[in-house]
Amino acid sequence: MKHLEILLISMKNLLRHPSRTTIVVFCLVVILTPFITALAMLEGVRGDALVSVEEGADLYVTMDMYGRNGIIPQEVADEIESIDGVRKAVPRVISRIYVEGKLAVLLGLPREEIQTAGKIMEGALPSEGEVVVGRGLAQALQLKVGSNLSLGVRVIAIVQHSPQIMKRVFRVSGIFHPDTSIWSSDLILISLQDAIDIYEMEGFVSDIAVFVEPGRVTEVAEKIQQMNAYFRIQSKSLTRQYVKRAYSRKGGVFTLLYIFALVLAIPVMALVSGVGLRERKREVGILKATGWSTEEVLQMVLYENCIIALLASSISVLTSYIWLKVLNGAFLIQVFIAEITHIAPFRIPSRFGFDTMFLALTVCLGVTLVGSLYTTWRTAVTPPQEVLR
Amino acid sequence: MSYIRCEKICKSFRLSRHEVIEALRDVSLGIERGSMVLITGPSGSGKTTLLSILGTIERPSKGRLFIGDREVNRLSDSAITRLRRSTIGIVFQEFNLIPRLSAWENVSYPLVPLGVGHRERRRRALEVLELVGLSNRCHHTPEQLSGGEKQRVAIARAIIHEPEILLLDEPTSNIDRETALLVLKLLTEMKTSGRTIILSSHDGDLITEVDRTFRLEEGKLVDGS
């Protein structure tokens, strides 16, 4: 009964000081919203990346070239496909490519694999001499279905320190749907043979994606390795680890920077929540003089902070949700995804998990408690008459 | 043995590194249970300080205070709080009501730590406000009340938990003569219910019906008739 009464009094205290309560909640929301938005976005991007990994091949095979991944003969795909336990082996050409100064990803797939590559918003899948481009790239280069896109093939000469590049022109046959995974945003999808022609690597591909029957990955990997000691095999679990590590690092750096910002914000919060501190000190003195214990006074302040934290974190999560779902994470997404300037041309993935909500609440509570609990405790342990004097 | 006993109580306040004020010097006195006592003396003689020490809201620098069989100096902060919430009611000279709270809320707050529910708190607050003649002002905040009304709200707050000891600091100084007489009549009625009432006043003209008067001068007890 006593605790409930104190809780009710805490709620009334907040209502008795509406402007102070509003300012504190507003400050917390301003501090917290970018943090929650970034975390939700990071979780979404990481989740999407992991889904892509899960949907991808079980093994990726390349050749060792000076300790790095190198091109591999295309015919190896047929040999791998003949191994017991392999469902299919897909030769691919995958490469970074600059198109009119913009970085893109070029992916060359056999015709039968292109059908499953992504959802096309408009146009059709590419035939020979055609490409399908991602929404981001289409917007950046103002490409439409039917537009021409010239891709640099190779350096043919150096004139006055400037490389002269031989180019080949392709017709844009389609554009990926914006809801397709973010990885398709800057993608150029092309037939395998066209990709091989671009890089003039006849008979070679950049890797072979191997799809294996469930539970036979290790066994198949060992058999591939036995085929040639110079094969480099990358498993799904290794790719998954790379993805997790990459985004944990990005998230970690962001969190670290944000914690630093929060530490700087604490004095501001203390100042804001200390508005009316003299009145609060006097109130604590009166309560103590009329029989309230230090613990009961602290309990009241704790409840006030909990209510404020709950309110501020809920509003922050809601604001973050709007920021991501309506504003598509504008002005924040470039921190996490390279080559995007302010506004993403595709739907930003996001996830609001329980841990995000919990973190929001904890940060709010931490900031408000640091700003108020210590000062209240100092007042509460002082003899009341000293406080009231 | 007296119900409340002070033994050589001293209280000093440090104003700066070199300046210390001796507010009370070796004050020893005894107060019987159920009596009404007046502490008098000129301004700055230490009346409020002594009352604060008796009310356990101030700790003495030296000396011992006994309430019943408990030596207050030896009690922990939480034990003193328990003693205060069960035994003592204080009416401050400046009333010390919480602004923005209504009269009945101010009166009922001492019941919160005792675990009394909202409805019961309200009922008892209205009861004591009626006792001090303020039932019609129960929803008014302190700034909407006159000095005399604030005084009576403060008295209501001090008695709501039915304390054995009631301390009033200058109860007649901030109110007009008519209200002062009304308050004193109320106190006399309370005394008959067995409470120990301790009042402080620089001018004890109005307060005549007391069992004992202690006079303080420059922090020293000069008369305890």
Chai-1 contact restraints between the chains, C-beta under 6 A:
chainA,res_idxA,chainB,res_idxB,connection_type,confidence,min_distance_angstrom,max_distance_angstrom,comment,restraint_id
A,M1,B,G115,contact,1.0,0.0,6.0,A-B,restraint_1
A,M1,B,G117,contact,1.0,0.0,6.0,A-B,restraint_2
A,K2,B,G115,contact,1.0,0.0,6.0,A-B,restraint_3
A,E5,B,V112,contact,1.0,0.0,6.0,A-B,restraint_4
A,R16,B,R100,contact,1.0,0.0,6.0,A-B,restraint_5
A,E283,B,I98,contact,1.0,0.0,6.0,A-B,restraint_6
A,I286,B,N96,contact,1.0,0.0,6.0,A-B,restraint_7
A,I286,B,I98,contact,1.0,0.0,6.0,A-B,restraint_8
A,A289,B,I57,contact,1.0,0.0,6.0,A-B,restraint_9
A,A289,B,I90,contact,1.0,0.0,6.0,A-B,restraint_10
A,T290,B,Y109,contact,1.0,0.0,6.0,A-B,restraint_11
A,T290,B,P110,contact,1.0,0.0,6.0,A-B,restraint_12
A,G291,B,R84,contact,1.0,0.0,6.0,A-B,restraint_13
A,G291,B,R85,contact,1.0,0.0,6.0,A-B,restraint_14
A,G291,B,P110,contact,1.0,0.0,6.0,A-B,restraint_15
A,G291,B,P113,contact,1.0,0.0,6.0,A-B,restraint_16
A,W292,B,P113,contact,1.0,0.0,6.0,A-B,restraint_17
A,S293,B,S78,contact,1.0,0.0,6.0,A-B,restraint_18
A,S293,B,T81,contact,1.0,0.0,6.0,A-B,restraint_19
A,E296,B,P113,contact,1.0,0.0,6.0,A-B,restraint_20
A,P383,B,I57,contact,1.0,0.0,6.0,A-B,restraint_21
A,P383,B,E58,contact,1.0,0.0,6.0,A-B,restraint_22
A,P383,B,R59,contact,1.0,0.0,6.0,A-B,restraint_23
A,P384,B,I57,contact,1.0,0.0,6.0,A-B,restraint_24
A,Q385,B,S52,contact,1.0,0.0,6.0,A-B,restraint_25
A,Q385,B,I57,contact,1.0,0.0,6.0,A-B,restraint_26
A,Q385,B,E58,contact,1.0,0.0,6.0,A-B,restraint_27
